[in-house]
Amino acid sequence: MMLVHAWHAVCWTAVKTLRPQTAAWLAGLLGGHLRTWSEDEAIRVSRAMRGGTCLSRALAVASRMVNARVAIGAQPYATRIRFVAHAWVEVNGVPLIEEEVTGPAIAYLSLSRSGNDEHLSVCFDKGGLRCEMPAV
């Protein structure tokens, strides 16, 4: 579990120092050199991970999975005065852990990892406005 926490620390540092798209690209690039997690393993790790931010935890998990993306949503009680966002992992468009979903997704950070870990692409998609970073 120590390696999981170290990996999460890398993702947290990326989130704190880079734009979300760049942090996702870096997490996907580095995560591509690490062992791929199954859904069961990712759920177990997600529930055990502490600290950081919801975005850093979601990037740490999604970057180690095939067909995973980070969903970013606004919590239902958000107002013009207080906007509260939350991030969670989706696999094939389905939340990895249903109870982590706190509202409708308004954007996605997609980390498309092929089964053989050879390709990575990151995109930020908000309401049909799509901006892709080049595949690595």
C-alpha positions in Angstrom: 0.0 0.0 0.0 3.0 2.3 0.5 3.5 2.4 -3.3 -0.1 3.4 -3.8 0.3 6.3 -1.4 3.5 7.3 -3.2 1.7 7.2 -6.5 -1.1 9.3 -5.0 1.4 11.8 -3.8 2.8 12.2 -7.3 -0.8 12.8 -8.6 -1.5 15.3 -5.8 1.7 17.2 -6.6 0.7 17.3 -10.3 -2.8 18.6 -9.4 -1.4 21.3 -7.2 1.2 22.6 -9.7 -0.3 22.0 -13.1 -3.5 22.6 -15.1 -5.9 19.7 -14.8 -5.4 18.6 -18.4 -1.6 18.6 -17.9 -1.9 16.8 -14.5 -4.0 14.1 -16.2 -1.6 13.8 -19.1 1.3 13.4 -16.7 -0.5 10.9 -14.5 -1.5 8.9 -17.5 2.0 9.0 -19.0 3.7 7.9 -15.7 0.8 5.5 -14.8 1.3 3.7 -18.1 4.6 2.4 -16.8 2.8 0.9 -13.7 0.8 -2.3 -13.4 -2.8 -2.0 -14.6 -5.5 -2.4 -11.9 -8.6 -4.4 -12.3 -11.9 -2.8 -11.3 -12.0 -4.8 -8.0 -8.5 -3.7 -7.1 -9.2 -0.1 -8.1 -12.3 -0.1 -5.9 -10.3 -1.5 -2.9 -7.5 1.1 -3.5 -10.0 4.0 -3.9 -11.7 3.2 -0.6 -8.3 2.9 1.2 -6.8 6.1 -0.2 -6.7 9.1 2.1 -5.7 12.7 1.9 -5.0 14.8 -1.2 -8.0 15.9 -3.2 -10.8 14.1 -4.9 -9.2 15.0 -8.2 -5.7 13.7 -7.2 -7.3 10.4 -5.9 -9.4 10.0 -9.1 -6.3 10.6 -11.3 -4.2 8.2 -9.3 -6.9 5.4 -9.8 -8.0 6.2 -13.4 -4.4 6.4 -14.7 -3.9 2.8 -13.6 -7.0 1.4 -15.4 -8.1 0.6 -18.9 -11.1 2.7 -20.3 -11.2 4.9 -17.2 -11.9 8.7 -17.1 -12.2 11.3 -14.4 -15.6 12.9 -14.1 -15.9 16.3 -12.7 -19.3 17.4 -11.4 -21.0 20.2 -9.5 -22.6 19.2 -6.3 -26.4 19.8 -6.3 -26.3 22.4 -3.6 -23.8 24.6 -5.5 -24.9 28.2 -5.9 -23.5 31.3 -7.5 -22.0 32.2 -4.2 -20.7 28.8 -3.3 -19.7 26.4 -6.2 -18.6 23.0 -5.0 -17.0 20.6 -7.4 -16.2 16.9 -7.0 -14.2 14.3 -9.1 -14.7 10.6 -9.4 -13.7 7.7 -11.6 -15.8 6.3 -14.4 -15.0 3.1 -16.3 -16.7 2.6 -19.7 -19.0 5.5 -18.7 -20.1 3.9 -15.4 -19.0 5.3 -12.0 -16.4 3.0 -10.4 -18.0 3.6 -6.9 -21.6 4.8 -7.3 -21.7 6.6 -3.9 -18.9 8.9 -5.0 -21.1 10.6 -7.6 -22.4 13.8 -6.0 -24.2 15.5 -9.0 -24.2 15.6 -12.8 -20.9 15.5 -14.5 -20.0 18.8 -16.2 -16.5 17.8 -17.6 -14.3 14.8 -18.1 -10.6 14.1 -18.1 -10.2 11.1 -20.2 -7.1 8.9 -19.9 -7.5 6.4 -22.7 -5.2 3.6 -21.9 -5.0 0.7 -24.3 -4.9 -2.8 -23.0 -1.3 -3.1 -23.9 -0.4 0.2 -22.3 1.1 1.6 -25.6 -1.1 4.7 -26.2 -2.4 7.5 -24.0 -4.6 10.4 -24.9 -6.1 13.0 -22.6 -9.0 15.2 -23.4 -11.1 17.7 -21.5 -14.7 17.6 -22.5 -17.2 20.1 -21.2 -20.6 20.2 -22.8 -19.4 19.2 -26.3 -16.5 21.6 -26.3 -13.6 19.3 -26.7 -9.9 20.1 -26.4 -7.5 17.2 -26.9 -3.9 16.9 -26.0 -1.8 14.8 -28.4 -1.5 11.1 -27.8 1.7 9.9 -26.4 
